[in-house]
Amino acid sequence: MFRGVQMGQTDIGCVGLAYQPGVFPVSSAVELPLGFDSASVASMVLHDLVQETNPEEFSGVKVLTMFTSAPSNLMTREQITTLDQIKGVEYRASGIASKVLERLGAVPVSMPMPDVPEALQKGLVKGLLTSMEVLKDMNFAEFCPYQTIGNFQVYTFAVIMNLKAWNSLPQDIQKILDDLAPEQALWTGRYMDGHVQNSLAWVHEKYGTSPVTLSAEDMETARQKLSPLVDEWKTMAESKALPSEDILTRIQRLKAKYETELN
């Protein structure tokens, strides 16, 4: 999709950045396990980060807005209350979520989402790690009705426009779209968060389960085990001559700001 918009095959597109590893090094920093507890906060952090840094990864297109998924959490066949319970257990995951599971001692299994119900029924996987709207949207709650909250990572998205098409717009229209960008990021983040809450309420009503949050001790253990993923990103960013420490500092500053303003 990114290339299609860049080359003018379509004027506007929505791009899942995680599907192109290494292509969006600055934006991908927001996908690191940094403890985002909502799509609202993560979406605003992503939007502001791109606005502040104007990264080369978006050269040739106009970024109309940015947003993220809701945080990824575990959905399982059996109730999980501690990290020890997932060691050696197979879970469906993709992208950085696979690395998260591996670091936590679980066994990540990659497969298309439509294949997950059959894999759960056959015992090939015992659950999945992703954002929890799929419990209702894809009725995964029928096979994995338990939820364990760790807020491990989010996935990033960009709504982009072909640069030639953008430059053809009158300046007053461009200004309207620019002014709408943060509003769109926040609206989408809030929609994602609300959609997850609606899904969890539906699961509770239909299957009688409610989310369990990992203990503070387990959350700290997870943070320590996942910190090498941040180090790996820093090495990658520095190999591209990007200021990794500055980018991470910006993310933490923006995260603290929006956690105060939005939570």
C-alpha positions in Angstrom: 0.0 0.0 0.0 2.8 2.5 0.9 4.5 2.0 -2.5 1.2 2.2 -4.3 0.4 5.6 -2.7 4.0 6.8 -3.2 3.9 5.9 -6.9 0.4 7.4 -7.5 -1.5 4.2 -8.1 -3.9 5.4 -5.4 -4.2 8.8 -3.8 -4.8 7.8 -0.2 -4.1 4.6 1.8 -3.9 3.2 5.3 -0.6 1.4 6.0 0.1 -1.2 8.7 3.7 -0.3 9.4 4.6 -3.5 11.2 4.1 -5.5 8.0 7.2 -3.9 6.5 10.0 -4.5 9.1 12.9 -2.1 8.9 11.2 0.3 6.5 9.8 2.6 9.3 12.6 2.7 11.9 11.4 5.8 13.8 7.7 4.9 13.9 8.6 1.3 14.9 10.0 2.6 18.2 6.4 3.1 19.4 5.8 -0.7 18.8 8.5 -1.5 21.4 7.2 -3.0 24.8 7.2 0.4 26.5 4.0 -0.1 28.6 1.4 1.7 26.7 -2.0 1.0 28.4 -4.2 2.5 25.7 -4.4 3.2 22.0 -5.4 6.7 22.8 -2.1 7.5 24.4 0.0 5.5 22.0 -1.7 7.1 19.0 -1.0 10.6 20.2 2.6 9.7 21.0 3.0 8.2 17.5 1.4 11.3 15.8 3.5 13.8 17.8 6.7 11.8 17.3 6.4 11.8 13.5 5.4 15.5 13.6 8.4 16.4 15.7 11.0 14.3 13.9 9.7 14.4 10.3 11.4 11.1 9.5 12.8 10.3 6.1 10.8 7.0 6.1 7.8 9.0 4.9 9.5 10.8 2.1 7.4 10.9 -1.0 4.1 10.9 0.8 2.1 13.2 3.0 1.2 11.8 6.4 -2.5 12.6 7.0 -2.6 11.0 10.5 -1.2 8.2 12.6 -2.7 5.8 15.1 -2.0 2.5 16.8 -3.9 -0.6 17.8 -5.0 -1.2 21.3 -2.3 -2.9 23.5 -1.6 -6.6 22.9 -2.6 -8.9 25.6 -2.9 -12.7 26.1 -6.2 -14.5 25.2 -6.0 -18.2 26.3 -7.9 -21.5 26.6 -6.9 -21.8 30.2 -6.7 -19.0 32.8 -3.2 -17.5 33.0 -2.3 -15.5 36.2 1.5 -15.7 36.2 4.3 -15.5 33.6 5.5 -18.9 34.7 2.4 -20.5 33.2 3.3 -19.5 29.7 6.7 -21.0 29.6 7.0 -23.5 26.7 3.4 -22.9 25.6 2.5 -22.2 22.0 0.6 -19.0 21.2 -0.2 -17.3 18.0 1.6 -14.0 17.4 3.1 -11.9 14.7 5.7 -9.2 14.3 7.2 -7.9 17.5 4.6 -9.9 19.6 6.5 -13.0 18.5 9.7 -11.6 20.0 7.8 -10.6 23.1 6.5 -14.2 23.6 10.0 -15.7 22.9 11.6 -13.4 25.5 9.0 -14.4 28.0 9.7 -18.1 27.5 6.6 -18.9 25.4 6.6 -20.4 21.9 5.4 -18.0 19.2 3.5 -19.5 16.3 2.9 -17.5 13.1 -0.3 -18.1 11.2 -3.1 -16.1 9.5 -5.9 -15.0 11.8 -8.5 -17.1 10.0 -6.5 -20.2 10.8 -6.5 -19.5 14.6 -9.8 -21.1 15.6 -8.9 -24.5 14.0 -5.4 -24.3 15.5 -7.0 -23.7 18.9 -9.4 -26.6 18.4 -6.6 -29.0 17.4 -4.4 -27.8 20.3 -1.7 -26.4 18.0 -1.8 -23.2 19.9 -3.2 -22.5 23.4 -4.1 -18.8 22.7 -2.8 -15.7 21.1 -1.2 -12.4 21.8 -2.8 -9.4 20.1 -5.3 -6.6 20.8 -8.5 -8.0 22.3 -11.2 -6.8 20.0 -10.8 -10.1 18.1 -12.5 -11.8 21.1 -15.8 -10.5 19.7 -15.0 -9.5 16.1 -13.7 -13.0 15.2 -15.5 -14.8 18.1 -12.1 -16.1 19.4 -13.7 -16.0 22.9 -15.4 -19.3 22.0 -12.0 -21.0 22.0 -9.9 -18.8 24.3 -12.3 -17.0 26.8 -9.6 -16.0 29.3 -7.6 -12.7 29.1 -4.4 -11.8 30.9 -3.4 -8.1 30.9 0.3 -7.2 30.4 0.0 -4.4 27.8 3.0 -5.7 26.0 3.1 -3.7 22.8 1.0 -1.9 20.1 1.0 -1.9 16.3 1.4 1.3 14.3 -0.5 2.6 11.3 -0.3 5.6 9.0 -2.9 7.2 6.8 -0.9 8.6 3.9 -1.5 10.6 0.7 0.3 10.8 -2.6 2.5 13.9 -2.5 1.5 15.1 -6.0 -2.2 14.7 -5.1 -1.5 16.6 -1.8 0.3 19.4 -3.6 -2.7 19.8 -6.0 -5.0 20.7 -3.1 -5.7 24.4 -2.3 -3.8 25.6 0.7 -6.9 26.2 2.8 -7.9 22.5 2.3 -4.4 21.4 3.2 -4.6 23.4 6.4 -7.9 21.8 7.3 -6.5 18.4 6.8 -3.3 19.3 8.8 -5.5 20.6 11.7 -7.6 17.5 11.7 -4.5 15.1 12.0 -4.2 15.1 15.8 -8.0 15.0 16.2 -8.2 11.9 13.9 -5.3 10.2 15.8 -7.1 10.7 19.1 -10.5 9.7 17.7 -9.1 6.5 16.3 -7.2 5.7 19.5 -10.4 6.2 21.6 -12.4 4.1 19.1 -9.9 1.3 19.4 -10.0 1.4 23.2 -13.7 1.6 23.3 -14.0 -1.3 20.9 -11.8 -3.5 23.2 -13.9 -2.6 26.2 -17.1 -3.4 24.3 -15.6 -6.8 23.4 -14.6 -7.6 26.9 -18.1 -6.7 28.2 -19.5 -9.0 25.6 -17.2 -11.8 26.6 -18.1 -11.4 30.3 -21.8 -11.5 29.5 -21.5 -14.5 27.2 -18.7 -16.6 28.7 -18.5 -15.2 32.3 -14.8 -14.3 32.2 -13.1 -11.1 33.1 -9.5 -9.9 32.5 -6.8 -10.8 35.0 -3.8 -8.3 35.3 -0.3 -9.6 35.9 1.1 -8.8 39.3 3.5 -5.9 39.7 6.3 -8.4 40.3 5.5 -10.2 37.0 5.2 -6.9 35.2 8.7 -5.9 36.4 10.0 -9.3 35.4 8.5 -8.8 31.9 10.0 -5.4 31.6 13.5 -6.8 32.4 13.1 -9.7 30.0 11.9 -7.5 27.2 14.5 -4.7 27.6 16.8 -6.4 25.0 14.2 -5.7 22.4 14.7 -2.0 23.0 18.5 -2.5 22.7 18.0 -4.4 19.4 15.9 -1.4 18.1 18.6 1.0 19.2 21.3 -0.9 17.3 19.1 -1.0 14.2 18.3 2.7 14.5 22.0 3.7 15.0 23.0 1.6 11.9 20.7 3.9 10.0 22.3 7.0 11.6 19.2 7.8 13.6 19.4 9.3 17.1 18.0 6.4 19.0 18.3 7.9 22.5 16.6 11.1 21.4 13.8 9.2 19.8 13.2 7.1 22.9 13.4 10.1 25.1 10.8 11.9 23.0 8.5 8.9 23.2 8.8 8.7 27.0 8.2 12.5 27.3 5.1 12.3 25.1 3.9 9.1 26.8 4.0 10.9 30.2 2.3 13.9 28.8 -0.7 12.0 27.3 -1.0 9.6 30.2 -1.6 12.7 32.4 -3.9 14.4 29.9 -6.0 11.5 28.7 -6.1 8.9 31.5 
